């Protein structure tokens, strides 16, 4: 990574922080209501953005093919295919594409190319009022957790923790994605997938840690991001009665324990209805 590129991205923050923090204060002064975005129809247009890390040109084309194979048209953000060290672009560029996707009327939903790192850098500068006035489906996982948590808590908009554009879209993935964002039902079950060839079957079985039944609003996402956001203005706040779901990969047990300990000391996890 070129050091001057990193400095250039960081240098934008002082110019953006004051108006956005003032706006966030106004947003929090009102009680947020749940906003459900409009379901999609086959043939709708997806705004493709890269608010975190970038991908190679080949992987970017794969992401576009994945979305087209689902039956959607695509419009690409101005800076979505860029590269700026470990980020897809400067903070200003990535923020521009996020706002563009929600602002543009011909874009029906917002889909992130990949996770990686960088979405949390944008949180103080996002125009949450713009997103609240233009509610749309937002899809992504991993680092996109930062956007899911912040946008939901600031606007009440329901977002979707699902495959990024560059994911491997198996038949299992396609079925459940379309059944969730195109043809949703009030009662829908997502079963565990069948083990892939050569995989350990034990990894495809659910394990109950503590038996019981729970009902509540679903919140959560990537554990590394949830822990990193804890204690910040954008971290999880009131979790009483909610079901917290957590995902992560390739983390050794001691790091999982450290992150969970950090979360236990920053939010009241005992007030949760359940944990998955």
N, C-alpha and C positions, 0 to 999 in steps of 0.2 A: 504493500500500500504506500502511495506517495504521501509523505507527512503533510505537505501543503494542502492536499485534497481534504485530509481530515480536519485540519485547522480551518479551511474554508467553510466546511459544513458546520463546525462548532461556532464559528464566528457569527453565523446568522442568528443565533439564539437571542442575544440581547435586543435585537431589532424587532423580534416577534413576541417576546414574552409578555410585555406589559398589556397590550390590547387583549391578548388571548386569556391571560389570567383574570383580567377584569371581567371578560365575558363569562368565564367559568364561574366566577363568584355570583353573577346574575343568574346563571342557569341553576346553580345549587340553591338559590334562595326560593325557588319554586318547587313544589312537590312534583316529582316526575311520575308520569303515568305510563303504563306499558303500551308500547306502539308495536303492532305487528305489521311487517312489510307485506306488500301485495305478493301473492304467489306468482310464480312464473308460468309462462306457456311456451311450448316448443316453438322456436322461431324468434323468441325474444332476444334482445341484444345484451351481452355481458360486457361491462367495462373491466378490462384487464389491467391491473396495476401491480407494482412491486414495491410495497411500502417498507420492506426490510432489506434483505440481501438480494443480489442480482443472480441471474443464471446465464449460462452460455446461450449463444444464438440457437443452437440445436435444441437445447432443453426448452427454450422459449417457444419455438415452433411446435414442440411436443405438447406444451400446455395449451396452445391455441387449438391444436388438433383434438385434444381431449374434450375441450368445451364444445367444439363443432360436432364431435361424435355424439355428444349428449343431445344435439338438436338445436344448439343456440348459435346465434351470430355473435361476432366479437368486435369490439372497438378497443384499440390499444391506447393506453395513456401515453402522453408525450414522452415521458422519461422512463417508461416501464422496462424498456430493453437496455437501459444504461448500466454503467458500472462506475463505482467510485470507491475503490479499495474493497473493504468487506461489506459495503453498502451498494445498493443499486443506483444511488444518486445522492446528491446533497440533501440535507433536510428540507430545504426549500423546494427542490424538485419533487421529492417524494410526497411532500405535503400538497403541492400543486395537483398532482395526479389524484390523490385521495379526494380533494375538494372537487376536482373536475368530474370524477365519476359520480359523485352524489348530486352535483349541480346540473349535469347534462340531462335534459329531458329524454333524449333518445336512448339513454342507457337505462336498462331495466333492473340490473343487479350489478354488484361489485364483487369481483373474484380476484384473489391474490395469487400471484404466480408461485411464490414460495414463502417460507418463513425465514429462518436464519437469525438475523439480528438487525435491530434498528427501529422497529415500530415504536418502542417506548420513548425514543428521542422526540417523537412528534407530538406526544400527548398534550403538553402544555400549550401547543400552538394550533390545535385543531379547532375549526369553527363548528362547534357542536350545535349551534342554532341552525346552521346551514343543513347539517345532517338531519336534525329533528324536523325541519320543514320539508325535507326530501327523503323520506324513509324508503330504504331499499334493502333487499337481501344482501348481506355481506358474508362471504365464505372464505375460510382459511383456518389453518391450525398452527401449532408451534408458536413462533414469535408473534403471530397475529392475535394471540391471546391478549396482548396489551391493548389492541384496538377493541376487541370484544368487550373486555371489562370496562374500559374507560367510556366507550360509546354507550353501553347499556346504562351505566350508572349516571352519566351526564344527561342522557336524552330519554331513556326508557325503551330505546329501540331494541327489539329482539334480533340478535345476529346468530350466525350458524357456524359452529365449530366443525368444519368439514374439510375434505381433501383440498389441498392447494392445486393450482392448475397443473403443476409439474408432477403430481402424484401418479402412481400406476393405477389407472382406472380399470379395475377388474369388473367382471359382470356383477359381482356382489356390491362393489362400490357404486356402479351406475344405477343399479336397482334401488338402493336405499337413498341415494342422493335425489333421484327424480321423484321417488315416493315422498320425500320430505319437502322439497321446494316447489314441485310442480303439482303433485296430486296428494296433498296431505290429508290425513284423517285424524279425528280426535283420539282414537285409540290405535296406536301403531307400535309394533314390536320389532326391534332390530336384533336379530339373533347373532350369535357369534359365528364368524366365518369358518368354513372347513379348513383344516390345516393345508398349507401349501406343500408342494412336493418336497420331501426331505426335511420338513420342519418338525420340531418336537411337538407331538400332539398335546402334551400337558400344558403348553403355552396357549392353547385354544380352548381351555376350560375355565369357567368362572369359579372362583374360590370365595366362599362366604367367610368373612372374618368375624362378624357378629350377626347372628340371625335376627330377623325382625322385618316389619313392613314400614315403609316410609313414603310419604307423599310431600312434594314441595317443589318450588321453582328451581330449575337447574341452573347452576352457575359453576364457573371454573375454567379449566383449560390446562395449559402446559405448566407443570410444577415449577420449573425453573423461572418462568415469567411470573407466576403467582407469588413466589417467594421474593423475587427481585422488586416487585411492585409493592409488597407489604410495607406499610408504614409511610408510603408516599401519598400525595393527595389523590392518586388514581387507583390505589390498591383496593382490594375487596373491603367493604365496610360492614354494613349490616347484613349478616348471613343467617340471622335467626329464622328457623323453620325451612331453610333451603337445603337442597341436596348439592353437595360439592363433588364435582367429578374432576379427576386429575389424570393427566397423561404425560408421559415422558419416555425417553428411550436412552439406553446405554449409560445410565447413571448408576454408579456403584452404591451399595446399601448405605454407606456412611454419609454420602451426599444427599440421598433421599431423606435420611433421618435429619440431617442438618437443615434442609429446606422445610421439612414439616415442622421441626422445632421452631424455626423462625416464624412460620405462619401461626403456630399455636400461641406464640407470645405477642402476636400483632392483631389477631382477630379472635373472637370468642367461638372457637370451633366446637365447644360443648353445646352451643345453642343450635347447631345444625340438626336437620332432620335425618341426614344420612350422608355417607361418603362412598364414592365409587372410584 
